[in-house]
Amino acid sequence: MDRTLKGLRIISLFEGASYLILLVATIVKRTAENEVGVQIMGPVHGVLFLVFAYMILVAHNELGWRFSRAVMAIVLGVLPFGAFWLERSWLREGRSSAR
């Protein structure tokens, strides 16, 4: 259980950071017409998001999260700063066992 929670905390931070970097790269792409950042960060963020979603499903099974809680966690990963809020509010403060 602790291993799942720790892994989810780590991937939440990486996924959130990659999302913000991708958003900045998208702004640079639109303003400076430089696509390199998006070409690099797009696939990186995509893989991290898939790992994040997988870890949410693992937490759903191993930590006994309700399905609605797992869906809410994945939705938070789609929102800017949502993964950071998830890590801070549910995972770091030990509320992960809340159903």
C-alpha positions as a Markdown table, in Angstrom:
| # | Residue | x | y | z |
|---|---|---|---|---|
| 1 | Met | 0.0 | 0.0 | 0.0 |
| 2 | Asp | 2.7 | 2.5 | 1.0 |
| 3 | Arg | 4.6 | 1.6 | -2.2 |
| 4 | Thr | 1.5 | 2.4 | -4.3 |
| 5 | Leu | 0.9 | 5.6 | -2.5 |
| 6 | Lys | 4.5 | 6.7 | -2.9 |
| 7 | Gly | 4.5 | 5.9 | -6.6 |
| 8 | Leu | 1.3 | 7.7 | -7.1 |
| 9 | Arg | 2.7 | 10.8 | -5.3 |
| 10 | Ile | 5.8 | 10.8 | -7.5 |
| 11 | Ile | 4.0 | 10.3 | -10.8 |
| 12 | Ser | 1.5 | 13.0 | -9.8 |
| 13 | Leu | 4.3 | 15.5 | -9.5 |
| 14 | Phe | 6.0 | 14.5 | -12.7 |
| 15 | Glu | 2.7 | 14.5 | -14.6 |
| 16 | Gly | 1.7 | 17.9 | -13.3 |
| 17 | Ala | 5.1 | 19.4 | -14.1 |
| 18 | Ser | 5.1 | 17.9 | -17.6 |
| 19 | Tyr | 1.6 | 19.4 | -18.2 |
| 20 | Leu | 2.7 | 22.9 | -17.2 |
| 21 | Ile | 5.8 | 22.6 | -19.3 |
| 22 | Leu | 3.7 | 21.5 | -22.3 |
| 23 | Leu | 1.3 | 24.4 | -21.8 |
| 24 | Val | 4.3 | 26.8 | -21.9 |
| 25 | Ala | 5.7 | 25.1 | -25.0 |
| 26 | Thr | 2.3 | 25.5 | -26.6 |
| 27 | Ile | 2.3 | 29.2 | -25.9 |
| 28 | Val | 5.8 | 29.4 | -27.4 |
| 29 | Lys | 4.7 | 27.5 | -30.4 |
| 30 | Arg | 1.8 | 29.9 | -31.0 |
| 31 | Thr | 3.8 | 33.1 | -30.4 |
| 32 | Ala | 7.3 | 32.3 | -31.6 |
| 33 | Glu | 6.4 | 29.6 | -34.1 |
| 34 | Asn | 8.8 | 27.2 | -32.5 |
| 35 | Glu | 7.4 | 23.7 | -32.3 |
| 36 | Val | 10.4 | 21.9 | -30.7 |
| 37 | Gly | 9.1 | 22.1 | -27.2 |
| 38 | Val | 5.7 | 20.7 | -28.2 |
| 39 | Gln | 7.3 | 17.9 | -30.3 |
| 40 | Ile | 9.4 | 16.9 | -27.2 |
| 41 | Met | 7.0 | 17.5 | -24.4 |
| 42 | Gly | 3.8 | 16.2 | -26.1 |
| 43 | Pro | 4.9 | 12.5 | -26.1 |
| 44 | Val | 6.6 | 12.8 | -22.7 |
| 45 | His | 3.5 | 14.2 | -21.1 |
| 46 | Gly | 1.4 | 11.6 | -22.9 |
| 47 | Val | 3.4 | 8.7 | -21.5 |
| 48 | Leu | 3.4 | 10.3 | -18.0 |
| 49 | Phe | -0.4 | 10.8 | -18.1 |
| 50 | Leu | -0.9 | 7.2 | -19.1 |
| 51 | Val | 1.3 | 6.1 | -16.2 |
| 52 | Phe | -0.6 | 8.5 | -13.9 |
| 53 | Ala | -4.0 | 7.0 | -15.0 |
| 54 | Tyr | -2.6 | 3.4 | -14.5 |
| 55 | Met | -1.4 | 4.3 | -11.0 |
| 56 | Ile | -4.8 | 5.7 | -10.2 |
| 57 | Leu | -6.4 | 2.4 | -11.2 |
| 58 | Val | -3.8 | 0.5 | -9.1 |
| 59 | Ala | -4.8 | 2.8 | -6.2 |
| 60 | His | -8.4 | 2.1 | -6.8 |
| 61 | Asn | -7.8 | -1.6 | -6.5 |
| 62 | Glu | -5.1 | -1.7 | -3.7 |
| 63 | Leu | -6.3 | 1.2 | -1.6 |
| 64 | Gly | -10.0 | 0.5 | -2.0 |
| 65 | Trp | -10.9 | 3.8 | -3.6 |
| 66 | Arg | -14.4 | 4.0 | -4.8 |
| 67 | Phe | -14.7 | 4.2 | -8.6 |
| 68 | Ser | -16.0 | 7.8 | -8.4 |
| 69 | Arg | -12.9 | 8.8 | -6.4 |
| 70 | Ala | -10.6 | 7.2 | -9.1 |
| 71 | Val | -12.5 | 9.0 | -11.9 |
| 72 | Met | -12.2 | 12.3 | -9.9 |
| 73 | Ala | -8.4 | 11.7 | -9.6 |
| 74 | Ile | -8.0 | 11.2 | -13.3 |
| 75 | Val | -10.1 | 14.3 | -14.0 |
| 76 | Leu | -7.8 | 16.3 | -11.7 |
| 77 | Gly | -4.8 | 15.1 | -13.8 |
| 78 | Val | -6.5 | 16.7 | -16.8 |
| 79 | Leu | -6.7 | 20.1 | -15.1 |
| 80 | Pro | -3.7 | 22.5 | -14.8 |
| 81 | Phe | -2.4 | 22.2 | -11.3 |
| 82 | Gly | -4.9 | 19.4 | -10.6 |
| 83 | Ala | -2.2 | 16.7 | -10.1 |
| 84 | Phe | -0.4 | 18.9 | -7.6 |
| 85 | Trp | -3.6 | 19.4 | -5.7 |
| 86 | Leu | -4.2 | 15.7 | -5.7 |
| 87 | Glu | -0.8 | 15.0 | -4.4 |
| 88 | Arg | -1.1 | 17.6 | -1.7 |
| 89 | Ser | -4.7 | 17.0 | -0.6 |
| 90 | Trp | -5.3 | 13.3 | -1.0 |
| 91 | Leu | -1.9 | 11.7 | -1.0 |
| 92 | Arg | 0.5 | 13.6 | 1.1 |
| 93 | Glu | -1.8 | 14.2 | 4.1 |
| 94 | Gly | -2.8 | 10.6 | 4.4 |
| 95 | Arg | -6.3 | 11.0 | 3.1 |
| 96 | Ser | -5.8 | 8.4 | 0.4 |
| 97 | Ser | -7.6 | 5.8 | 2.4 |
| 98 | Ala | -10.7 | 8.0 | 2.6 |
| 99 | Arg | -13.4 | 6.4 | 0.5 |
